[in-house]
Structure formats: structure tokens, C-alpha cells
Amino acid sequence: MAPSIHLSPAARSLFDEPLAIAVQGLGPQQPVTLRTSLRDETGELFQAWARYQAGDDGELDLSRCPALPGGSFSGLEPMGLLWALQPQKPFRRLVKRDVQSPFLLQLEVFDGHGDPPGALLAQAQHERVFLRDGVRRVPVREGRIRATLFLPPGNGPFPGIIDLYGAGGGLPEYRACLLANYGFAVLALAFYGYEDLPKDMKELHLEYFEEAVNYMLQHTQVEGPGIGLLGLSKGGDLCISMASFLKGITATVLINGSVANVGAVLRYKDITIPPLGSDPKRIKVSKSGIADIVDALNNPLEEPDSRSFIPLEKAECHFLFLVGQDDHNWKSEFFAVEGSKRLQAHGKEKPEIVCYPGAGHYIEPPFFPMCAASMHLLVGKPVVWGGEPKAHCEAQIDAWKQIQAFFRKHLTGKPSGTSNKL
């Protein structure tokens, strides 16, 4: 019997769901090397590999068999071959640009533990998809809004969420569409560096975001009376600003966000919030040229920078802060704690704060490999994002559950729990 790879689900799975991997037909106790490969849409190659030993029956089930030392990971890690994927060129981050096409995962089994590996014994392909069957992708070009709306299957209406990414600009859709797979109407919203939007992030106007909120509140497929906001990094402080000044926000989730306005002047009607100051002298640059910017920003509790602190006590919504405690982009935990103090000092509900030891800045949906360092558009060089791969992966799995449970609770009043079938 020739060796063969068995996957469950067999041919395709949602990117954020687990994939069971097993190899059959090996010799008793046979040493093998397993390798996964994935190319992003720009052709960049990401790979992970691990050393294993088959059981006495010639079977290798990654849910029961630990990886041996010497590969991309070791120990019992059923999904290690996915979360440990690393770019072959430095400073590349795995992102999904076209959510309508899958990522193609290649799996290979080689004989022995050599480097380079021995003979190829078996190979398989698997599609990691982003859109569940029946989810609708609707490009939105209404007024000034540049966005994509994802609607779940069925008649609706559905709880509505606006999803914002950070200072990278453009229109990332992958988190919004993965979230729509679980019954939410999610608007992925661009705010600069996309189509006819401003090319840079010097000045942002909250009226643009207000237009997006009103679009969602008036949409027949969106369940009222309010909507949720989800923001990562710069998207986080934008969500706090929206919650503080705009009506119709019920629940706001911040992933490693700031409670101070960062990176651009923010204007709304006659209000101007300056960006938090920074000192480039506090940036540490390693011998390899990678910057650590965690200490660069000023303290928004001190003058004159207190003017950049967003008045989140004006918000009439529930807050959830998700914090990577090894975030090297900025001091996310400090921001969450200070935001909580400010809310409580003004008699507001204490926000939920969930901290993840060993997690870095980019807490993405489950099974996106951790990006240790990549180019930072505002800094102009590669920066370290922090995190330890296994802890970061575990944080992403938990954060994904927290996000869905929080929105389900506050936008629908229903408990968490959803089917996972494609």
C-alpha cells in the first residue's frame, strides 16, 4: 500500500476552520518529513515543515502524534503546518487580496529527516476558502463610500458590523468575509489609499465614516437598532472615534487599538483631534535594520498630548479590547487600561479587556501565520510586530470566538454558537 495523505474536510475548508491531517501506508516507525507550501496572489512562497515518526501500524495522525524537534515547530500541534508557515523572503505578511479565490495548500511527505529531505512519498492539494457557499459579496460605491458589503445566506436582516484595518490603507476584505460566514452583515471599509480616496493619511474626516454608519443603519438587510465596529491597529482608534461622536453604534471591538488619535489629524464638524506626538529617537533599530517602534509614541496622559486622547466617555456602546501583550507596534495594553479608567471615571460601563500573553500586533482570524516583521508604511522601514508563533496562533483562535460572541450578545441578544459547515 503506497503512502497517502488523508485530509478532513477532504477537498476544501474555510480558512479559519481546523484541518485534520493524517498519512497512511507508511512503514512501522518510519521517519518522515511533512512540508506545506502556499503561494499568495503576488507569487510569494510561504512554507512550513516538521519531522514525524509513524506509529507501529504505519499511520501518522497529526492530532495524536507530536512533531519531533528540528522543524518549524515541535510537539503535538495538529495545525502547526498551517500556523507555522513563513515567507521565503523576509518581511512578507500573508494577506488575502481576492476573497473569491481560495488559497491552494500543497502538502508533501518525504522519507526520513534529512536536509534536504529524502524521496517524495505522497502529496496532496487542499483549498482554503474564504467565502462560505451563499455568502454575497457586494461592492459599495454610494456617495463617498468605498467599501465591500458581505451578506450571509438567507433573507436577513442580519446584525451589522463595519470592519476597519490599519495604516496599510487599501480595502482588505478577508476578515469581513470570514465574519459574514457566521451570520453577520459586514462592511469592509476603505479610508485611504484606494480608488479615488486620498492617497495618504494626513487628515481624516469623521463625516466619511458617518456616511458608512448611516448606510448600514438604513440597509434593509441590516438588523437595528445599532451596529458594531471592529478595528485593528489604526482602525481601532478610528472605531473609538466613531463610537464617541456618531450615533447608532452598539458594540465596538478593538484589536490592539489606541485610545489616542494616531498618525493623522482627525476632524469632525468643528472638532479637531491632533495626532499623538512621537519621538523618532526612541525607535530602536537592530543590526539587521529592523525597527522596534514600541516606545516611539508619546504618552497621551501628559501635556500637550492629552488633546489626542479620544473622548470615549461620550460613547453609548459596549467595548471589548483584545490585547496582544507582546505587541511591539505600540503599548496596546496601556491604551486598553487607560481607556477603561477613563470610561469608569465618567460613570460608564467597564469595558471587557482580554489579554493574550505572547501575542503580537497583527491578531488576525485563525490560522493566519504570525508576521514577526514587515514594512511599516508610516515608518518607511521594516518593523518588528512582536509575538511568539504558537501563543499568537492560540490568541487568534480565542479572539475570533470572543469577537463573534461579543457581537452576537450585544447586536442580537442571542448566545454564541454556530454551525461550521461549508
C-alpha positions, 0 to 999 in steps of 0.5 A: 500500500503506497503512502497517502495523505488523508485530509478532513474536510477532504477537498476544501475548508474555510480558512479559519476552520481546523484541518485534520491531517493524517498519512497512511501506508507508511512503514512501522516507525518510519521517519518522515518529513511533512512540508506545506507550501502556499503561494499568495496572489503576488507569487510569494512562497510561504512554507512550513515543515516538521519531522514525524515518526509513524506509529507501529501500524504505519499511520501518522495522525497529526492530532495524536502524534507530536512533531519531533524537534528540528522543524518549524515547530515541535510537539503535538500541534495538529495545525502547526503546518498551517500556523507555522508557515513563513515567507521565503523572503523576509518581511512578507505578511500573508494577506488575502487580496481576492476573497473569491479565490481560495488559497491552494495548500500543497502538502508533501511527505518525504522519507526520513529527516534529512536536509534536504529531505529524502524521496517524495512519498505522497502529496496532496492539494487542499483549498482554503476558502474564504467565502462560505457557499451563499455568502454575497459579496457586494461592492459599495460605491454610494456617495463617498463610500468605498467599501465591500458589503458581505451578506450571509445566506438567507433573507436577513436582516442580519446584525451589522458590523463595519470592519476597519484595518490599519495604516496599510490603507487599501480595502482588505476584505478577508476578515469581513468575509470570514465574519459574514460566514457566521451570520453577520452583515459586514462592511469592509471599509476603505479610508485611504489609499484606494480608488479615488480616496486620498492617497495618504493619511494626513487628515481624516474626516469623521463625516466619511465614516458617518456616511458608512454608519448611516448606510448600514443603519438604513440597509434593509438587510441590516438588523437595528437598532445599532451596529458594531465596529471592529478595528485593528491597529489604526482602525481601532482608534478610528472605531473609538472615534466613531463610537464617541461622536456618531450615533447608532453604534452598539458594540465596538471591538478593538484589536490592539487599538489606541485610545489616542488619535494616531498618525493623522489629524482627525476632524469632525464638524468643528472638532479637531483631534491632533495626532499623538506626538512621537519621538523618532529617537526612541525607535530602536533599530537592530543590526539587521535594520529592523525597527522596534517602534514600541516606545516611539509614541508619546504618552497621551496622559501628559501635556500637550498630548492629552488633546489626542486622547479620544473622548470615549466617555461620550460613547453609548456602546459596549467595548471589548479590547483584545490585547496582544501583550507582546505587541511591539507596534505600540503599548496596546495594553496601556491604551486598553487600561487607560481607556477603561479608567477613563470610561469608569471615571465618567460613570460608564460601563467597564469595558471587557479587556482580554489579554493574550500573553505572547501575542503580537500586533497583527491578531488576525482570524485563525490560522493566519501565520504570525508576521514577526516583521514587515514594512511599516508604511508610516515608518518607511522601514521594516518593523518588528510586530512582536509575538511568539508563533504558537501563543499568537496562533492560540490568541487568534483562535480565542479572539475570533470566538470572543469577537463573534460572541461579543457581537452576537450578545450585544447586536442580537441578544442571542448566545454564541454558537454556530454551525461550521459547515461549508 
